[in-house]
């Protein structure tokens, strides 16, 4: 090479993954490039990313020069040769064409031998991306992404076998790298697939620290359940411990009765067409490192309230949360549960100032946040970690603690959960828009009570002349303002009745204060005597759509 001749500069090399395959003519030093590629691919040194770094790399490795510079040396290399120290003899020392070919073949053989040794050394070194290294040693090798030699990116001719081998070597290393990266991302500390909870919302930043501690404390008693019939999965839900016996290591879990519901109707909860399989096999997923499953034994379930109690063998190391009856509207709440992967689900909302629709049972309150399937059966808690209720159906409804505690008390006393079937769908004046509520007060002089929305066909209420639009303002001598208050009242009446010797299936005479509405205006106010059935079964409502 002449003194003023410089090698062709390489383009800037991006740090992205190279596009495959590279092509190089096997007659243009393919063997040298293949050997260099194998050595470079097994190195943890990053490929040069600037023009100056590329030039420096070429000076250090002149064999990797592009085809236009093959067989030529830079002046810095020529100065170090014996011919350079003897002026005038450079032409005499120039080898013949045959000698040059022999040297080239010899150089190729030496490079192949060197490459083979380099590959063996690289594969035995700790930095090699060997998939079995983590299992054969207590200290795993660090993760290094292989980089291709920059010179290979320049060739676009027909590919030779040596370059194909280099490409295959790179792809093998890249495959091992990706496999190890996948295993690394499966670690619980690095898993990028974990879902986010509502705690990332800006609205919760002011209470995030205290709320996180509360949620994590209650999460220790939240389990996941699956039910099976003949080995086939039937349903899944969450549940939480409400009691635990330290002596027997048995816990009582509260969850939704949908865990044993083999068929349910989404159109209306009043249809009574849901089917249950109390003999289904139910398992609980414990919160240990192995995600152990244990049998869950059904203790009690109620079709109308839609709750179920199970007994589970569990070694508990957590505090059982307490119940709080004092739920107020606008109160901040969290709805907790577990998904199919046992990951915690967290939803934030507040208790809504609203009542159930005609498709929902009377005993529901509402969260203001969408409760997903995974959270059904999970606890609804306040910011202090006290349980306010249980998530019941997909949507926003939850069963408040006042109803749950009544159910638990009657189950302990009577081994059943009785209630009165009143045969009416009701809506509270309290939840109406102020304009409408004010007009009702002006026209009827009533500011509290329950409006009759629909009357069940063939019910006692229908026979006694109760019609849609009438207002029920009292029952058994007590004023009622919401449907939850009504449910608490009729369950308390049933409890007292059974304590006094009454029985399931008998009837009670309940006085009901009602204001009739006739022809668009206020009618007579009366006290009706409703003879209501005491039942522990689901109340079925027969509407106009059923005929």
C-alpha positions as CSV (number, residue, x, y, z in Angstrom):
1,X,0.0,0.0,0.0
2,X,1.3,3.5,-0.8
3,X,2.0,5.9,2.0
4,X,-0.9,8.2,1.1
5,X,-3.4,5.4,0.7
6,X,-5.8,4.8,3.5
7,X,-8.3,2.0,3.9
8,X,-11.9,2.5,3.1
9,X,-13.7,3.8,6.2
10,X,-16.5,1.8,7.7
11,X,-20.0,3.2,8.2
12,X,-21.3,3.8,11.7
13,X,-22.6,0.6,13.2
14,X,-25.9,0.7,15.0
15,X,-26.3,-1.1,18.3
16,X,-29.5,-2.9,17.1
17,X,-29.5,-6.5,16.3
18,X,-28.0,-7.2,12.8
19,X,-30.2,-8.3,10.0
20,X,-29.4,-11.9,8.7
21,X,-27.9,-13.3,6.7
22,X,-24.7,-11.5,5.8
23,X,-23.2,-12.4,2.4
24,X,-19.6,-12.6,1.5
25,X,-17.8,-14.2,-1.4
26,X,-15.7,-17.2,-0.2
27,X,-12.8,-16.2,-2.4
28,X,-12.5,-12.9,-0.6
29,X,-11.0,-14.2,2.6
30,X,-14.1,-16.0,3.8
31,X,-12.1,-18.3,6.0
32,X,-10.4,-15.5,7.8
33,X,-13.8,-13.7,8.3
34,X,-15.4,-16.9,9.6
35,X,-12.7,-17.4,12.2
36,X,-12.8,-13.8,13.2
37,X,-16.6,-13.8,13.4
38,X,-16.6,-16.8,15.8
39,X,-14.0,-15.2,18.0
40,X,-15.8,-11.8,18.0
41,X,-19.3,-13.4,18.6
42,X,-18.1,-15.1,21.7
43,X,-16.6,-11.9,23.1
44,X,-18.5,-9.6,25.5
45,X,-17.0,-6.5,24.0
46,X,-19.5,-4.2,22.3
47,X,-19.2,-3.6,18.6
48,X,-17.8,-0.1,17.7
49,X,-20.4,2.5,17.3
50,X,-18.5,5.5,15.8
51,X,-16.4,6.1,12.8
52,X,-13.2,6.6,14.9
53,X,-13.8,3.3,16.8
54,X,-14.3,1.5,13.6
55,X,-10.9,2.8,12.2
56,X,-9.2,1.8,15.4
57,X,-10.7,-1.7,15.2
58,X,-9.4,-2.1,11.7
59,X,-5.9,-1.1,12.7
60,X,-5.9,-3.7,15.5
61,X,-7.3,-6.3,13.2
62,X,-6.0,-5.7,9.6
63,X,-7.2,-9.1,8.4
64,X,-10.8,-7.9,8.7
65,X,-10.4,-5.2,6.0
66,X,-13.0,-5.1,3.2
67,X,-12.3,-6.9,-0.1
68,X,-10.9,-3.8,-1.9
69,X,-8.0,-3.7,0.6
70,X,-7.3,-7.5,0.6
71,X,-3.5,-8.3,0.5
72,X,-2.5,-4.7,1.4
73,X,-1.0,-3.4,4.6
74,X,-1.2,0.0,6.2
75,X,2.1,2.0,6.4
76,X,2.3,1.4,10.2
77,X,2.5,-2.3,9.6
78,X,4.9,-2.0,6.6
79,X,7.4,0.1,8.7
80,X,7.8,-2.7,11.2
81,X,8.8,-5.3,8.5
82,X,12.5,-6.0,7.5
83,X,11.9,-4.8,4.0
84,X,10.9,-1.4,5.2
85,X,14.3,-0.9,6.9
86,X,16.2,-1.6,3.6
87,X,15.2,1.0,1.0
88,X,15.3,-0.1,-2.6
89,X,14.8,-3.8,-1.8
90,X,11.0,-3.8,-1.4
91,X,10.4,-4.7,-5.0
92,X,12.9,-7.6,-4.9
93,X,11.3,-9.0,-1.8
94,X,7.8,-8.9,-3.3
95,X,6.6,-12.6,-3.4
96,X,5.4,-14.2,-6.6
97,X,1.8,-15.0,-7.3
98,X,2.3,-18.7,-6.5
99,X,4.1,-17.9,-3.3
100,X,1.3,-15.6,-2.3
101,X,-1.3,-18.3,-2.9
102,X,0.6,-20.8,-0.8
103,X,0.9,-18.3,2.0
104,X,-2.7,-17.5,1.8
105,X,-3.7,-21.2,2.0
106,X,-1.3,-21.7,4.9
107,X,-2.7,-18.6,6.6
108,X,-6.2,-20.0,6.1
109,X,-5.3,-23.3,7.8
110,X,-3.6,-21.5,10.7
111,X,-6.7,-19.3,11.1
112,X,-9.0,-22.3,11.2
113,X,-6.9,-24.0,13.8
114,X,-6.8,-20.8,15.8
115,X,-10.5,-20.4,15.5
116,X,-11.2,-24.0,16.6
117,X,-9.0,-23.5,19.7
118,X,-10.7,-20.1,20.4
119,X,-14.1,-21.6,20.2
120,X,-13.2,-24.4,22.6
121,X,-11.7,-21.8,25.0
122,X,-14.7,-19.5,24.6
123,X,-17.2,-22.3,25.2
124,X,-15.4,-23.3,28.4
125,X,-15.1,-19.8,29.7
126,X,-17.6,-18.4,32.3
127,X,-18.7,-15.7,29.8
128,X,-20.0,-18.2,27.3
129,X,-23.8,-18.3,27.0
130,X,-24.3,-21.9,27.9
131,X,-27.9,-22.8,28.8
132,X,-26.6,-25.5,31.3
133,X,-24.2,-23.2,33.1
134,X,-26.8,-22.1,35.7
135,X,-27.6,-25.7,36.6
136,X,-24.0,-26.9,36.7
137,X,-22.6,-24.2,38.9
138,X,-23.7,-22.4,42.0
139,X,-22.7,-19.1,40.4
140,X,-24.4,-18.4,37.1
141,X,-22.6,-16.6,34.3
142,X,-23.5,-13.0,33.6
143,X,-25.9,-12.2,30.8
144,X,-24.1,-10.8,27.7
145,X,-25.7,-10.3,24.4
146,X,-23.5,-11.4,21.5
147,X,-22.5,-8.8,18.9
148,X,-21.4,-9.4,15.4
149,X,-18.1,-8.1,13.9
150,X,-18.8,-4.8,12.1
151,X,-17.0,-5.9,9.0
152,X,-19.5,-8.6,8.2
153,X,-22.1,-6.0,7.6
154,X,-20.3,-4.7,4.5
155,X,-20.5,-7.8,2.3
156,X,-23.3,-8.3,-0.1
157,X,-21.8,-11.0,-2.5
158,X,-22.6,-14.6,-2.7
159,X,-22.2,-16.3,0.7
160,X,-19.5,-18.9,1.3
161,X,-19.5,-21.9,3.7
162,X,-17.3,-20.1,6.1
163,X,-19.6,-17.1,6.5
164,X,-22.6,-19.4,6.7
165,X,-20.8,-21.2,9.6
166,X,-20.2,-17.8,11.2
167,X,-23.8,-16.9,10.9
168,X,-24.9,-20.2,12.4
169,X,-22.5,-19.6,15.3
170,X,-24.0,-16.2,15.9
171,X,-27.5,-17.5,15.7
172,X,-26.7,-20.2,18.2
173,X,-25.2,-17.7,20.7
174,X,-28.2,-15.4,20.1
175,X,-30.6,-18.3,20.8
176,X,-28.8,-19.1,24.0
177,X,-28.8,-15.5,25.0
178,X,-32.6,-15.2,24.4
179,X,-33.3,-18.4,26.3
180,X,-31.3,-17.2,29.3
181,X,-32.9,-13.8,29.1
182,X,-36.3,-15.5,29.2
183,X,-35.4,-17.5,32.3
184,X,-34.1,-14.4,34.0
185,X,-37.4,-12.5,33.3
186,X,-39.4,-15.4,34.8
187,X,-37.9,-14.5,38.2
188,X,-40.5,-13.1,40.5
189,X,-38.3,-10.1,41.1
190,X,-38.0,-9.3,37.4
191,X,-41.2,-10.6,35.8
192,X,-42.3,-7.9,33.3
193,X,-45.7,-9.5,32.8
194,X,-47.1,-8.6,36.3
195,X,-50.2,-6.5,36.1
196,X,-50.5,-3.1,37.8
197,X,-53.0,-2.3,40.5
198,X,-54.9,0.9,41.2
199,X,-52.1,2.0,43.5
200,X,-50.3,3.6,40.6
201,X,-53.2,6.1,40.2
202,X,-52.2,9.7,40.9
203,X,-55.3,10.1,43.1
204,X,-53.9,7.6,45.6
205,X,-50.4,9.0,45.9
206,X,-51.1,10.9,49.1
207,X,-52.2,7.7,50.9
208,X,-50.2,5.2,48.9
209,X,-47.7,4.2,51.7
210,X,-50.3,3.6,54.4
211,X,-52.8,2.0,51.9
212,X,-50.2,-0.4,50.6
213,X,-49.4,-1.6,54.1
214,X,-53.1,-2.1,54.8
215,X,-53.7,-4.0,51.5
216,X,-50.6,-6.3,52.0
217,X,-51.7,-7.1,55.5
218,X,-55.2,-8.2,54.4
219,X,-53.8,-10.0,51.4
220,X,-52.3,-12.7,53.7
221,X,-55.8,-14.1,54.4
222,X,-57.1,-13.9,50.8
223,X,-57.2,-17.3,49.0
224,X,-58.1,-18.5,45.5
225,X,-60.7,-21.3,45.0
226,X,-61.6,-23.6,42.1
227,X,-64.5,-26.0,41.8
228,X,-64.7,-29.1,39.7
229,X,-67.4,-31.6,38.5
230,X,-66.1,-34.9,37.2
231,X,-62.6,-33.4,36.9
232,X,-63.8,-30.5,34.8
233,X,-63.3,-26.9,36.0
234,X,-66.7,-25.4,36.9
235,X,-66.0,-22.0,38.6
236,X,-63.3,-19.9,40.2
237,X,-63.5,-17.2,42.9
238,X,-61.6,-15.5,45.7
239,X,-62.4,-15.9,49.4
240,X,-61.0,-14.7,52.7
241,X,-60.5,-16.2,56.2
242,X,-62.9,-15.0,58.8
243,X,-61.9,-17.4,61.6
244,X,-59.0,-19.8,62.4
245,X,-58.5,-22.4,65.1
246,X,-54.9,-22.5,66.2
247,X,-55.3,-25.9,67.8
248,X,-56.8,-27.8,64.8
249,X,-55.2,-25.5,62.2
250,X,-58.6,-25.2,60.5
251,X,-59.8,-21.9,59.0
252,X,-63.3,-20.8,58.0
253,X,-63.4,-19.0,54.7
254,X,-66.2,-16.7,53.4
255,X,-66.7,-16.6,49.6
256,X,-69.4,-16.3,47.0
257,X,-71.9,-19.1,46.4
258,X,-71.0,-18.9,42.7
259,X,-68.1,-21.1,43.4
260,X,-70.5,-24.1,43.5
261,X,-73.0,-22.6,41.0
262,X,-73.1,-24.8,37.9
263,X,-75.6,-22.6,36.0
264,X,-76.6,-19.0,36.6
265,X,-78.6,-16.3,34.8
266,X,-77.1,-13.0,34.1
267,X,-80.4,-11.4,33.1
268,X,-81.9,-11.1,36.6
269,X,-80.9,-12.2,40.1
270,X,-84.6,-12.7,40.8
271,X,-85.3,-15.4,38.2
272,X,-84.5,-18.3,40.6
273,X,-83.0,-20.4,37.7
274,X,-79.5,-20.7,39.1
275,X,-78.4,-24.3,39.7
276,X,-76.0,-25.3,42.5
277,X,-73.7,-28.3,42.9
278,X,-73.0,-28.6,46.7
279,X,-71.2,-31.9,46.1
280,X,-68.7,-30.3,43.7
281,X,-65.0,-30.8,44.5
282,X,-63.6,-27.5,45.7
283,X,-59.9,-26.8,46.3
284,X,-58.1,-23.8,47.9
285,X,-54.8,-22.5,46.7
286,X,-52.5,-21.7,49.7
287,X,-50.1,-18.8,49.7
288,X,-46.9,-20.8,50.2
289,X,-44.0,-20.9,47.7
290,X,-45.3,-24.0,46.0
291,X,-48.9,-22.8,45.6
292,X,-50.1,-25.8,47.4
293,X,-53.8,-26.9,47.0
294,X,-55.9,-28.4,49.7
295,X,-59.5,-29.6,49.8
296,X,-62.1,-27.0,50.8
297,X,-65.1,-28.6,52.7
298,X,-68.5,-26.8,52.3
299,X,-70.1,-25.8,55.6
300,X,-73.0,-23.7,54.5
301,X,-74.3,-21.7,51.5
302,X,-77.3,-19.5,50.8
303,X,-78.8,-19.1,47.4
304,X,-80.6,-15.8,48.1
305,X,-77.8,-13.8,49.8
306,X,-75.2,-15.7,47.6
307,X,-72.6,-16.5,50.2
308,X,-70.8,-19.7,51.1
309,X,-68.7,-20.9,54.0
310,X,-65.8,-23.5,53.6
311,X,-63.4,-25.2,56.0
312,X,-59.8,-25.2,55.0
313,X,-56.7,-26.8,56.7
314,X,-54.2,-24.0,56.7
315,X,-51.2,-22.9,58.9
316,X,-51.9,-19.3,59.3
317,X,-49.3,-16.6,60.1
318,X,-51.6,-13.6,59.7
319,X,-54.1,-11.6,61.6
320,X,-57.8,-12.1,60.8
321,X,-59.3,-8.8,59.8
322,X,-62.3,-7.4,61.8
323,X,-65.7,-6.5,60.4
324,X,-67.0,-2.9,60.4
325,X,-70.8,-2.4,60.3
326,X,-70.5,1.4,60.0
327,X,-70.4,1.9,56.2
328,X,-71.1,5.5,55.0
329,X,-71.6,6.8,51.6
330,X,-68.6,8.3,49.8
331,X,-66.3,6.1,52.0
332,X,-63.0,5.1,50.2
333,X,-62.7,1.3,49.8
334,X,-60.5,-1.3,48.2
335,X,-61.9,-4.5,46.6
336,X,-59.3,-7.3,46.9
337,X,-59.1,-10.8,45.3
338,X,-56.8,-13.2,43.5
339,X,-56.6,-14.0,39.8
340,X,-55.8,-17.3,38.1
341,X,-52.1,-16.9,38.7
342,X,-52.7,-16.1,42.4
343,X,-51.7,-12.5,41.8
344,X,-53.4,-10.0,44.1
345,X,-56.1,-7.9,42.5
346,X,-56.8,-4.4,43.9
347,X,-59.6,-2.1,42.9
348,X,-60.3,1.3,44.4
349,X,-63.7,2.9,44.7
350,X,-66.1,4.5,47.2
351,X,-69.5,3.5,48.6
352,X,-72.1,4.9,46.2
353,X,-75.2,6.8,47.2
354,X,-77.5,4.5,45.2
355,X,-79.7,1.5,45.5
356,X,-80.1,-1.7,43.5
357,X,-81.9,-1.9,40.2
358,X,-84.9,-4.1,39.5
359,X,-82.5,-6.8,38.4
360,X,-80.5,-6.9,41.7
361,X,-81.3,-8.1,45.1
362,X,-82.2,-5.7,47.9
363,X,-79.2,-6.5,50.1
364,X,-76.6,-4.9,47.8
365,X,-74.4,-1.8,48.2
366,X,-72.2,-0.5,45.4
367,X,-68.5,0.3,45.1
368,X,-68.3,2.7,42.2
369,X,-65.5,0.6,40.6
370,X,-65.8,-2.3,38.3
371,X,-65.4,-5.6,40.1
372,X,-63.9,-8.2,37.8
373,X,-64.5,-11.9,37.9
374,X,-61.2,-12.6,39.8
375,X,-62.4,-10.5,42.7
376,X,-65.7,-12.1,43.3
377,X,-65.8,-13.5,46.8
378,X,-63.0,-11.2,47.9
379,X,-63.2,-8.6,50.8
380,X,-64.2,-5.0,50.5
381,X,-62.1,-3.1,53.0
382,X,-61.6,0.4,54.2
383,X,-58.3,2.2,54.5
384,X,-57.8,0.8,58.0
385,X,-58.0,-2.8,56.8
386,X,-61.5,-3.5,58.3
387,X,-63.9,-5.6,56.2
388,X,-66.9,-3.6,55.0
389,X,-68.4,-6.4,52.9
390,X,-67.8,-9.0,50.2
391,X,-67.7,-8.6,46.4
392,X,-70.7,-10.5,45.0
393,X,-71.2,-10.2,41.3
394,X,-69.2,-8.8,38.3
395,X,-70.1,-5.1,38.2
396,X,-70.1,-2.9,41.3
397,X,-72.3,-4.7,43.9
398,X,-71.1,-6.0,47.2
399,X,-72.8,-7.5,50.3
400,X,-72.4,-5.1,53.3
401,X,-71.1,-6.4,56.7
402,X,-74.5,-5.9,58.4
403,X,-76.0,-8.6,56.2
404,X,-73.0,-10.9,56.4
405,X,-72.9,-10.7,60.2
406,X,-76.6,-11.5,60.4
407,X,-76.1,-14.5,58.2
408,X,-73.2,-15.8,60.2
409,X,-75.1,-15.3,63.5
410,X,-78.1,-17.2,62.3
411,X,-76.0,-20.0,60.8
412,X,-74.3,-20.5,64.1
413,X,-77.7,-20.5,65.9
414,X,-80.0,-22.3,63.5
415,X,-77.7,-23.9,60.9
416,X,-79.7,-22.0,58.3
417,X,-80.2,-18.4,57.1
418,X,-84.0,-17.7,57.1
419,X,-85.7,-14.6,55.7
420,X,-89.2,-13.4,54.7
421,X,-90.3,-13.5,51.1
422,X,-92.1,-10.2,50.6
423,X,-92.9,-10.5,46.9
424,X,-92.0,-6.9,46.0
425,X,-89.2,-5.0,44.2
426,X,-88.6,-1.7,46.0
427,X,-86.6,1.5,45.5
428,X,-85.6,4.0,48.2
429,X,-86.8,7.6,48.1
430,X,-83.5,8.5,49.7
431,X,-81.6,7.8,46.5
432,X,-83.8,9.8,44.2
433,X,-82.7,13.0,42.5
434,X,-83.6,15.9,44.8
435,X,-86.0,17.4,42.3
436,X,-88.1,14.2,42.2
437,X,-87.8,13.6,46.0
438,X,-89.0,17.2,46.7
439,X,-92.1,16.7,44.5
440,X,-93.0,13.5,46.2
441,X,-92.8,15.4,49.5
442,X,-95.0,18.2,48.2
443,X,-97.7,15.9,46.8
444,X,-97.6,13.1,49.4
445,X,-96.0,14.7,52.5
446,X,-93.5,11.7,52.6
447,X,-89.8,12.2,52.6
448,X,-88.7,8.6,53.4
449,X,-89.7,5.1,52.6
450,X,-89.6,2.5,49.8
451,X,-91.4,2.9,46.4
452,X,-93.0,-0.2,45.1
453,X,-91.5,-0.8,41.6
454,X,-93.0,-4.2,40.8
455,X,-95.2,-6.7,42.6
456,X,-94.7,-10.5,42.1
457,X,-97.6,-12.3,40.4
458,X,-99.7,-14.3,42.8
459,X,-98.0,-12.9,45.9
460,X,-99.8,-12.0,49.1
461,X,-98.9,-8.3,48.4
462,X,-100.7,-8.4,45.1
463,X,-103.8,-10.0,46.5
464,X,-104.0,-7.3,49.2
465,X,-103.9,-4.5,46.6
466,X,-100.3,-3.4,46.6
467,X,-99.5,-1.8,43.3
468,X,-96.4,-0.2,41.6
469,X,-96.0,3.4,42.8
470,X,-97.3,2.8,46.4
471,X,-94.9,3.8,49.2
472,X,-94.0,1.4,52.1
473,X,-92.9,3.5,55.0
474,X,-92.8,1.0,57.9
475,X,-92.7,-2.8,58.6
476,X,-93.4,-4.4,61.9
477,X,-93.8,-0.9,63.4
478,X,-90.3,0.2,62.3
479,X,-89.6,2.9,59.7
480,X,-87.4,1.9,56.8
481,X,-85.4,4.1,54.4
482,X,-83.3,1.7,52.3
483,X,-83.6,-1.8,51.0
484,X,-80.5,-2.9,53.0
485,X,-82.4,-1.7,56.2
486,X,-85.4,-3.8,55.0
487,X,-83.2,-6.9,54.6
488,X,-81.6,-6.5,58.0
489,X,-85.1,-6.0,59.5
490,X,-86.8,-9.1,58.0
491,X,-83.7,-11.3,58.9
492,X,-83.9,-10.0,62.5
493,X,-87.6,-10.8,62.6
494,X,-86.9,-14.3,61.4
495,X,-84.2,-14.8,64.0
496,X,-86.5,-13.8,66.8
497,X,-89.2,-16.0,65.4
498,X,-87.0,-19.1,65.4
499,X,-85.7,-18.4,68.9
500,X,-89.3,-18.4,70.1
501,X,-90.0,-21.8,68.6
502,X,-91.0,-21.0,65.1
503,X,-90.0,-23.2,62.2
504,X,-88.7,-22.9,58.6
505,X,-91.7,-23.1,56.2
506,X,-94.3,-21.5,58.5
507,X,-95.8,-18.1,58.0
508,X,-95.7,-14.9,60.0
509,X,-98.3,-12.1,60.1
510,X,-96.3,-8.8,59.5
511,X,-97.9,-5.4,59.7
512,X,-96.8,-3.1,56.8
513,X,-97.5,0.6,56.7
514,X,-98.3,1.6,53.1
515,X,-99.4,4.7,51.3
516,X,-101.5,3.9,48.2
517,X,-101.2,6.1,45.1
518,X,-104.4,6.2,43.0
519,X,-104.9,8.1,39.7
520,X,-101.7,10.0,40.0
521,X,-102.3,11.4,43.4
522,X,-102.1,10.5,47.1
523,X,-104.5,7.8,48.2
524,X,-105.3,6.3,51.6
525,X,-102.6,5.4,54.1
526,X,-103.2,1.9,55.5
527,X,-101.6,-0.8,57.6
528,X,-101.7,-4.1,55.7
529,X,-101.3,-7.5,57.4
530,X,-98.9,-9.5,55.2
531,X,-98.8,-13.2,55.9
532,X,-95.2,-13.9,54.7
533,X,-93.4,-17.2,54.4
534,X,-90.3,-17.9,56.5
535,X,-87.9,-19.6,54.2
536,X,-84.2,-20.4,53.8
537,X,-84.5,-20.8,50.1
538,X,-84.0,-18.3,47.3
539,X,-86.9,-15.9,46.7
540,X,-88.3,-16.2,43.1
541,X,-89.9,-13.1,41.6
542,X,-92.6,-13.6,38.9
543,X,-92.8,-10.6,36.7
544,X,-94.8,-9.6,33.6
545,X,-92.0,-10.9,31.4
546,X,-92.5,-14.5,32.7
547,X,-96.0,-14.7,31.2
